[in-house]
């Protein structure tokens, strides 16, 4: 089921003090990525805290941006944007998730456009994202919106699932 295209779309800067419970509730309603990535439903509160506190390697979390996509009053998408990885002039999209009720009608593309705008305004020249090999639908989205493979891959067996992560890039 998708959200009505006519619902008012709003992008909001999120912070842990005001939005932790909303992010946790979002994860409860939209566990699909975590089921794929970690093999089960997440501890929503723990993942919500990580959303605000875990950054890309070598990034200064104080420079990071946390963004929510709201449809009407409902949190329907999340993104975390970090700076300084893999190089100082780069931005890294650590996570972007659209709730299943909001997929398939352009909200992901709209959220990405806002992320790109923020990254450019903060001086980034490239935007990187990692995509799981086990997520071909996600990779198709990233490629459709202009990301290309860097050739950098990483094996990740942290959850016993033998994932391979591919790094993609888009010039800003």
C-alpha positions as CSV (number, residue, x, y, z in Angstrom):
1,X,0.0,0.0,0.0
2,X,1.4,3.4,-0.9
3,X,0.7,6.8,0.6
4,X,-1.4,9.2,-1.5
5,X,0.7,11.3,-3.8
6,X,-1.2,14.3,-2.7
7,X,-0.1,14.1,1.0
8,X,1.8,17.2,2.1
9,X,5.6,16.4,1.9
10,X,7.9,18.1,4.3
11,X,11.6,17.6,5.0
12,X,12.7,18.1,8.6
13,X,16.1,18.1,10.3
14,X,15.9,15.5,13.0
15,X,17.7,15.4,16.3
16,X,17.9,12.8,19.0
17,X,16.3,14.9,21.7
18,X,13.1,15.6,19.8
19,X,12.8,12.7,17.4
20,X,14.2,9.6,18.9
21,X,10.8,8.0,19.7
22,X,9.5,8.9,16.2
23,X,12.5,7.2,14.6
24,X,12.0,4.1,16.8
25,X,8.4,4.0,15.8
26,X,9.3,4.3,12.1
27,X,11.7,1.3,12.5
28,X,8.9,-0.7,14.0
29,X,6.6,0.1,11.1
30,X,9.4,-0.4,8.4
31,X,11.7,-3.2,9.4
32,X,12.3,-4.5,5.9
33,X,15.9,-3.2,5.5
34,X,17.0,-4.5,8.9
35,X,15.5,-7.9,8.2
36,X,17.5,-8.0,5.0
37,X,20.7,-6.5,6.4
38,X,20.7,-8.2,9.9
39,X,18.4,-11.2,9.5
40,X,15.6,-10.1,11.8
41,X,13.5,-7.3,13.2
42,X,15.6,-4.7,14.9
43,X,15.5,-3.4,18.4
44,X,13.9,-0.3,17.2
45,X,15.0,1.9,20.1
46,X,18.6,0.8,19.8
47,X,18.6,1.4,16.0
48,X,17.1,4.8,16.5
49,X,19.9,5.7,18.8
50,X,22.4,4.4,16.3
51,X,20.8,6.5,13.6
52,X,21.8,9.6,15.5
53,X,25.2,8.5,16.9
54,X,26.9,6.1,14.5
55,X,28.6,7.8,11.5
56,X,30.7,6.7,8.6
57,X,34.4,5.9,9.4
58,X,36.4,9.0,10.3
59,X,33.4,11.3,10.1
60,X,32.7,14.0,12.7
61,X,29.2,13.2,13.9
62,X,28.7,16.8,14.8
63,X,28.9,17.7,11.1
64,X,26.3,15.1,10.1
65,X,22.8,15.8,9.1
66,X,19.7,13.7,10.0
67,X,16.7,14.2,7.8
68,X,13.1,13.0,8.0
69,X,10.6,12.9,5.2
70,X,7.1,13.5,6.6
71,X,3.9,12.9,4.7
72,X,1.2,14.8,6.4
73,X,2.3,14.4,10.0
74,X,3.7,10.8,9.6
75,X,7.5,10.2,9.5
76,X,7.8,8.2,6.3
77,X,11.5,8.3,5.4
78,X,14.9,8.8,7.0
79,X,18.3,9.7,5.8
80,X,21.6,10.3,7.5
81,X,24.3,12.3,5.7
82,X,27.9,12.3,6.9
83,X,30.9,14.3,5.7
84,X,34.6,13.4,5.3
85,X,34.3,9.9,3.9
86,X,36.1,8.6,2.0
87,X,37.9,12.0,1.6
88,X,37.4,15.4,3.2
89,X,35.4,16.8,0.3
90,X,33.0,13.9,0.1
91,X,29.6,13.2,1.6
92,X,28.4,9.7,2.5
93,X,24.7,8.7,2.7
94,X,24.9,6.3,5.6
95,X,21.3,5.3,5.4
96,X,18.2,6.2,3.5
97,X,14.9,4.3,4.1
98,X,11.4,5.0,2.8
99,X,8.5,3.4,4.6
100,X,6.7,0.7,2.5
101,X,3.6,2.9,2.6
102,X,5.4,5.7,0.9
103,X,7.4,3.8,-1.8
104,X,6.8,3.8,-5.5
105,X,5.5,7.3,-5.9
106,X,8.7,9.4,-6.0
107,X,9.3,10.1,-2.4
108,X,12.7,8.4,-2.4
109,X,13.8,10.5,-5.3
110,X,12.5,13.7,-3.6
111,X,14.4,12.8,-0.4
112,X,17.6,12.1,-2.3
113,X,17.2,15.5,-4.1
114,X,17.0,17.2,-0.7
115,X,20.1,15.3,0.5
116,X,22.0,16.3,-2.6
117,X,21.0,19.9,-2.1
118,X,22.3,19.8,1.5
119,X,25.5,18.1,0.6
120,X,26.2,20.6,-2.2
121,X,25.4,23.5,0.2
122,X,27.9,22.0,2.7
123,X,30.6,22.0,0.1
124,X,30.7,18.2,-0.8
125,X,31.7,17.4,-4.4
126,X,30.7,13.7,-4.4
127,X,28.0,11.7,-2.7
128,X,28.7,8.1,-1.8
129,X,26.4,5.3,-0.7
130,X,26.9,1.6,0.1
131,X,24.4,-1.0,-1.2
132,X,24.1,-4.6,-0.2
133,X,24.6,-7.1,-3.0
134,X,21.5,-8.8,-1.5
135,X,19.5,-5.7,-2.3
136,X,19.2,-5.6,-6.1
137,X,16.1,-3.4,-5.9
138,X,18.0,-0.8,-3.8
139,X,20.9,-0.9,-6.3
140,X,18.6,-0.4,-9.2
141,X,17.2,2.7,-7.5
142,X,20.7,4.1,-6.9
143,X,21.8,3.5,-10.4
144,X,18.5,4.9,-11.8
145,X,19.2,8.2,-10.0
146,X,22.7,8.6,-11.3
147,X,25.0,6.6,-8.9
148,X,27.7,4.4,-10.5
149,X,29.9,1.7,-9.1
150,X,33.3,2.7,-7.7
151,X,34.7,-0.8,-7.8
152,X,35.1,-0.8,-4.0
153,X,33.5,-3.7,-2.3
154,X,33.6,-4.9,1.3
155,X,32.7,-8.3,2.8
156,X,30.5,-8.0,5.9
157,X,29.7,-11.0,8.0
158,X,28.8,-9.1,11.2
159,X,25.4,-10.8,11.4
160,X,26.4,-14.2,9.9
161,X,24.8,-13.4,6.5
162,X,27.9,-13.1,4.4
163,X,26.9,-9.8,2.9
164,X,28.9,-8.0,0.2
165,X,28.6,-4.2,0.3
166,X,29.3,-2.2,-2.9
167,X,30.2,1.5,-2.8
168,X,28.6,3.7,-5.4
169,X,29.2,7.4,-6.1
170,X,27.4,10.4,-7.7
171,X,29.1,13.7,-8.6
172,X,27.3,16.7,-7.1
